[in-house]
Amino acid sequence: MRLSCIALILTLAIGLVLAGPVRAASDRPAQFMNAVAKQLVAAMRSGSPHMLAGVIRSYADMPDIGLYSLGSYMNRLPKARRRSYYDGVARFMARYFMAQAKTYPPAKIEILPPSRRAQWGYKVNSRITLTNGDTHAVRWLVVQRGKGFKVRDVAVSVPLLGYQSMTPLQRKLFERYIDEKGGNVNALLAALGG
């Protein structure tokens, strides 16, 4: 159940491939998500995990996502290895998204303005329709970085469970892997190619 939930959440993140236009011209977080969608469209149509990883690096808040994903092992990541670790996380996410898109293929997505203020940014709601007709509510957490925005998290509404966020699931996956390797963060870096 948990792995299928992770697969669905990560695949729905790719659902931006067919995003529609934003209706509220002054809603900068929703406009940002629309711009991200255009880049994801090109990456997904290319079929290239490398191109998708580039989009993730450009639009995701990789330092926050990456460090949070290490959980209790965050302080064991040497500062000199952070850039390669973030690149590895982006590659991991891109490969996983591409693989899961085959299982949960999106047909369309609608960005649903207005965005709403959240504790650490803005929540941007969307509705994703899969090719089998199933629809899912997906919420993006968008944070301001400098003069722009970055995607910090994505959550899918799961019946009876509410919104399930991607980053805590990725954190459990990474922490479990490091635990299995005796607490060696370098083992995760090697697995991510970092």
ZIUR-V212802 format. One record per backbone hydrogen bond with DSSP energy under -1.0 kcal/mol. CO is the residue of the C=O (numbers start at 1). NH is the residue of the N-H. Records with the same first field share a line. If there is no record, write none. Layout:
# ZIUR-V212802
CO=NH, NH
This chain:
# ZIUR-V212802
1=5
2=6
3=7
4=8
5=9
6=10
7=11
8=12
9=13
14=17
15=18
16=19
18=109
24=27
26=28
27=31
28=32
29=33
30=34
31=35
32=36
33=37
34=38
35=39
36=40
37=41
38=42
39=43
40=44
41=45
42=46
48=52
49=53
50=54
51=55
52=56
53=57
54=58
55=59
56=60
59=151
60=62
61=65
62=66
63=67
64=68
65=69
68=71
70=73
71=74
73=76
74=77
78=81
79=82
81=85
82=86
83=87
84=88
85=89
86=90
87=91
88=92
89=93
90=94
91=95
92=96
93=97
94=98
95=99
96=100
97=101
100=103, 104
105=131
108=129
110=127
116=123
121=118
122=142
123=116
124=140
125=112
126=138
127=110
128=136
129=107, 108
130=133
134=130
136=128
137=157
138=126
139=155
140=124
141=152, 153
142=122
143=150
145=148
148=145
150=143
151=61
153=141
154=166
155=139
156=164
158=161, 162
162=158
164=156
166=170
167=171
168=172
169=173
170=174
171=175
172=176
173=177
174=178
175=179
176=180
177=181
178=183
179=182
184=187
185=189
186=190
187=191
188=192
189=194
